Amino acid sequence: MSSLDLFSLKGRTAVVIGGTGELCGAMAEGFASAGAHVILVGRDPAKAEARLAKIKAAGGSGEFLSCEATNKADLVKLRDGILAQHGKVDVLVNGAGVNSATPFFEIDEAQLDRILTVNIKGVVFGCQVFGEAMVAAGSGSIINLGSESGILPLSRVFTYSASKAAVHNLSKNLAREWAAKGVRVNTLVPGFFPAEQNRKVLTPERVAMILGKTPMNRFGEAKELIGASLLLASDAGSFVTGAEIVVDGGFAAMSI
């Protein structure tokens, strides 16, 4: 087997929850370029069609399925339909997420519930529903989207940081639980990638703080998540589980 074959996803089915977003959409393109049939899961058909057009123009295969990621019944229906059509799910990305920069004393219950529901409940349900099928099949790779703030808290995003810390913990716990069952669970940790959910908090002052602590002195580009995500999804990462793969231009390596 060549080194390129190790990263191949030919004949595999990859479900990307949050695939209509910028970061997970780029990951989906990477999976498709490696030979996977990619299923984008989200709530925005227009964004999905734009992403699918790029995937298909590059010779890849994909489709869009609408689903509410925080509704377990919807996820079960989604999974069962995918299994009926494709027979298996080889890769799952739990990438739906929301954020808000709110002073701690001003965080209200509605905002707290919204962030925790999407960022934790959605990931738990995704792992339950698709993990059940993977455990039954004896194989699969789950990639949960973490955050730098899941490792070290980031100022101004209190609820988001707490929710991502929970995702990191859950991923390690499930990795241990399912390691002997052929299912790998890892956390992909993006550094600072300007995307729809965080652009509004990237004030000039905050940008200066971020870049000052990033040795590469720039933000990441969505396509720079593809290499790490292919490692976790493919046979190249067959002995990798319970890991936090950080893609951050050196941010986590800095102290002062």
C-alpha positions as CSV (number, residue, x, y, z in Angstrom):
1,M,0.0,0.0,0.0
2,S,1.4,3.4,-1.0
3,S,1.4,6.4,1.4
4,L,-1.4,8.0,-0.7
5,D,-3.5,4.9,-0.4
6,L,-3.4,5.2,3.4
7,F,-5.3,8.5,3.1
8,S,-7.8,7.3,0.6
9,L,-11.5,7.3,1.4
10,K,-12.6,5.6,-1.8
11,G,-15.9,3.7,-1.3
12,R,-16.6,5.3,2.1
13,T,-19.5,7.4,3.2
14,A,-18.8,10.6,5.2
15,V,-21.5,12.4,7.1
16,V,-20.6,16.0,7.8
17,I,-22.9,17.7,10.3
18,G,-22.3,21.4,9.9
19,G,-21.1,20.8,6.3
20,T,-22.8,23.9,5.1
21,G,-20.4,26.0,7.1
22,E,-17.0,27.3,6.1
23,L,-14.7,25.0,8.0
24,C,-16.7,21.7,7.8
25,G,-17.5,22.5,4.2
26,A,-13.8,22.6,3.4
27,M,-13.3,19.3,5.3
28,A,-16.1,17.8,3.2
29,E,-14.4,18.9,0.0
30,G,-11.2,17.2,1.3
31,F,-13.1,13.9,2.0
32,A,-14.7,14.0,-1.5
33,S,-11.3,14.6,-3.1
34,A,-10.1,11.5,-1.3
35,G,-12.9,9.4,-2.8
36,A,-15.6,9.5,-0.2
37,H,-19.3,10.1,-0.9
38,V,-20.0,13.1,1.2
39,I,-23.3,13.9,2.9
40,L,-23.6,17.5,3.9
41,V,-26.0,17.9,6.9
42,G,-27.4,21.3,7.8
43,R,-30.3,23.7,7.4
44,D,-29.2,26.0,4.5
45,P,-29.8,24.4,1.1
46,A,-28.3,27.4,-0.8
47,K,-25.0,27.1,1.0
48,A,-25.1,23.3,0.6
49,E,-25.7,23.6,-3.2
50,A,-22.8,26.0,-3.5
51,R,-20.5,23.6,-1.7
52,L,-21.7,20.6,-3.6
53,A,-21.2,22.4,-6.9
54,K,-17.5,22.8,-6.0
55,I,-17.3,19.1,-4.9
56,K,-18.8,17.9,-8.1
57,A,-16.8,20.2,-10.3
58,A,-13.7,18.6,-8.9
59,G,-15.0,15.2,-9.7
60,G,-16.3,14.3,-6.2
61,S,-19.6,12.8,-5.1
62,G,-22.0,14.3,-2.5
63,E,-25.5,15.2,-1.5
64,F,-27.3,17.5,1.0
65,L,-29.7,16.3,3.7
66,S,-31.6,18.8,5.9
67,C,-31.6,17.9,9.6
68,E,-31.9,19.6,13.0
69,A,-28.8,18.3,14.7
70,T,-30.1,18.9,18.2
71,N,-33.2,16.7,17.6
72,K,-32.4,13.1,18.3
73,A,-35.4,11.8,16.4
74,D,-34.4,13.8,13.3
75,L,-30.9,12.4,13.6
76,V,-32.2,8.8,13.8
77,K,-34.3,9.4,10.8
78,L,-31.3,10.8,8.9
79,R,-29.1,7.9,9.9
80,D,-31.6,5.3,9.0
81,G,-32.1,6.8,5.6
82,I,-28.4,7.0,4.9
83,L,-28.0,3.4,6.0
84,A,-30.8,2.3,3.8
85,Q,-29.3,4.0,0.8
86,H,-25.5,3.6,1.4
87,G,-25.3,0.6,3.7
88,K,-22.9,2.2,6.2
89,V,-21.5,5.4,7.6
90,D,-17.7,5.3,7.8
91,V,-17.0,8.9,9.0
92,L,-19.0,11.3,11.1
93,V,-18.0,15.0,11.6
94,N,-19.9,16.7,14.4
95,G,-19.2,20.3,13.4
96,A,-22.3,22.3,14.2
97,G,-21.6,25.1,16.6
98,V,-22.6,28.6,17.8
99,N,-20.8,31.3,19.8
100,S,-21.4,34.6,21.5
101,A,-19.1,37.1,23.2
102,T,-21.1,38.3,26.2
103,P,-19.9,39.6,29.5
104,F,-20.3,36.9,32.2
105,F,-23.0,38.8,34.2
106,E,-25.0,39.5,31.1
107,I,-25.3,35.9,29.9
108,D,-29.0,35.1,30.0
109,E,-30.7,31.7,30.1
110,A,-31.8,31.8,26.5
111,Q,-28.2,32.4,25.3
112,L,-26.9,29.8,27.7
113,D,-29.4,27.2,26.5
114,R,-28.8,27.9,22.8
115,I,-25.0,27.5,23.0
116,L,-25.1,24.4,25.2
117,T,-27.8,22.8,23.2
118,V,-26.0,23.1,19.9
119,N,-22.5,22.7,21.1
120,I,-23.0,19.8,23.6
121,K,-26.4,18.3,23.1
122,G,-26.0,18.1,19.3
123,V,-22.6,16.4,19.6
124,V,-23.9,13.9,22.2
125,F,-26.8,13.0,20.0
126,G,-24.6,12.7,16.9
127,C,-22.3,10.4,18.7
128,Q,-25.2,8.3,20.1
129,V,-27.0,8.0,16.9
130,F,-24.2,7.4,14.4
131,G,-21.9,5.8,17.0
132,E,-24.5,3.1,17.5
133,A,-24.4,2.2,13.8
134,M,-20.6,2.2,13.8
135,V,-20.3,0.0,16.9
136,A,-22.7,-2.4,15.3
137,A,-20.6,-2.4,12.1
138,G,-17.3,-2.7,14.0
139,S,-15.7,0.3,12.3
140,G,-15.9,4.0,12.0
141,S,-14.3,7.3,12.7
142,I,-15.9,10.2,14.6
143,I,-14.4,13.6,14.4
144,N,-15.7,16.1,16.9
145,L,-14.9,19.8,16.3
146,G,-13.2,21.2,19.4
147,S,-11.6,24.6,20.1
148,E,-8.6,26.2,21.6
149,S,-11.0,27.3,24.3
150,G,-11.7,23.7,25.1
151,I,-8.1,23.4,26.2
152,L,-7.5,26.8,27.7
153,P,-10.5,29.1,28.3
154,L,-10.6,32.2,26.1
155,S,-11.8,35.5,27.4
156,R,-15.2,36.8,26.5
157,V,-16.6,33.5,25.3
158,F,-17.5,31.9,28.7
159,T,-20.3,29.5,27.6
160,Y,-18.6,28.6,24.4
161,S,-15.4,27.7,26.2
162,A,-17.3,25.6,28.7
163,S,-19.2,23.8,25.9
164,K,-16.1,23.0,24.0
165,A,-14.3,21.7,27.1
166,A,-17.2,19.3,27.4
167,V,-16.7,18.2,23.8
168,H,-13.1,17.4,24.4
169,N,-13.9,15.4,27.5
170,L,-16.7,13.5,25.8
171,S,-14.5,12.6,22.8
172,K,-11.8,11.1,25.1
173,N,-14.4,9.2,27.1
174,L,-16.0,7.7,24.0
175,A,-12.6,6.9,22.5
176,R,-11.8,4.8,25.5
177,E,-15.3,3.2,25.4
178,W,-15.3,2.2,21.8
179,A,-11.6,1.5,21.1
180,A,-12.0,-2.2,21.3
181,K,-15.1,-2.0,19.1
182,G,-13.3,-0.6,16.0
183,V,-14.6,2.9,16.4
184,R,-12.2,5.8,16.7
185,V,-13.2,9.2,18.3
186,N,-11.0,12.2,18.1
187,T,-11.2,16.0,18.5
188,L,-10.0,18.3,15.7
189,V,-9.0,21.6,17.3
190,P,-9.0,24.6,14.9
191,G,-7.1,27.6,16.0
192,F,-8.3,31.0,14.7
193,F,-10.1,30.7,11.4
194,P,-12.3,33.6,10.5
195,A,-15.8,32.1,9.9
196,E,-19.4,33.2,10.1
197,Q,-19.8,32.4,13.8
198,N,-16.7,34.3,15.1
199,R,-16.3,37.3,12.7
200,K,-18.4,39.5,14.8
201,V,-16.1,39.0,17.9
202,L,-12.9,39.7,15.9
203,T,-12.5,43.4,16.7
204,P,-9.2,45.0,15.8
205,E,-8.0,44.8,19.4
206,R,-8.8,41.1,19.6
207,V,-7.2,40.4,16.3
208,A,-4.0,42.0,17.5
209,M,-4.1,39.9,20.7
210,I,-4.6,36.7,18.7
211,L,-1.9,37.3,16.1
212,G,0.5,38.4,18.8
213,K,0.2,34.9,20.3
214,T,0.2,33.0,17.0
215,P,3.8,32.3,15.9
216,M,2.8,32.1,12.2
217,N,1.3,35.6,12.7
218,R,-1.9,35.0,10.6
219,F,-5.3,33.4,10.7
220,G,-5.8,29.9,9.3
221,E,-7.5,29.1,6.0
222,A,-10.3,26.6,6.0
223,K,-8.5,24.4,3.5
224,E,-5.7,24.0,6.1
225,L,-8.0,21.7,8.1
226,I,-8.1,19.1,5.3
227,G,-4.9,17.3,6.0
228,A,-5.6,16.7,9.7
229,S,-9.2,15.7,9.0
230,L,-8.0,13.2,6.4
231,L,-5.6,11.7,8.9
232,L,-8.4,11.2,11.4
233,A,-10.9,9.9,8.8
234,S,-8.7,7.5,6.9
235,D,-6.6,4.4,7.5
236,A,-3.6,6.7,8.0
237,G,-4.9,7.3,11.5
238,S,-5.9,3.8,12.3
239,F,-4.1,3.9,15.6
240,V,-5.2,7.4,16.5
241,T,-8.1,7.7,19.0
242,G,-8.8,9.9,21.9
243,A,-6.4,12.5,20.4
244,E,-6.7,16.3,20.2
245,I,-5.2,17.3,16.8
246,V,-4.5,21.0,17.0
247,V,-4.3,23.1,13.8
248,D,-3.5,26.6,15.0
249,G,-0.3,28.0,13.6
250,G,1.4,27.5,16.9
251,F,-1.1,29.4,19.1
252,A,-1.2,26.6,21.8
253,A,2.6,26.5,21.9
254,M,2.9,30.1,23.1
255,S,3.0,31.4,26.7
256,I,4.6,34.8,26.7
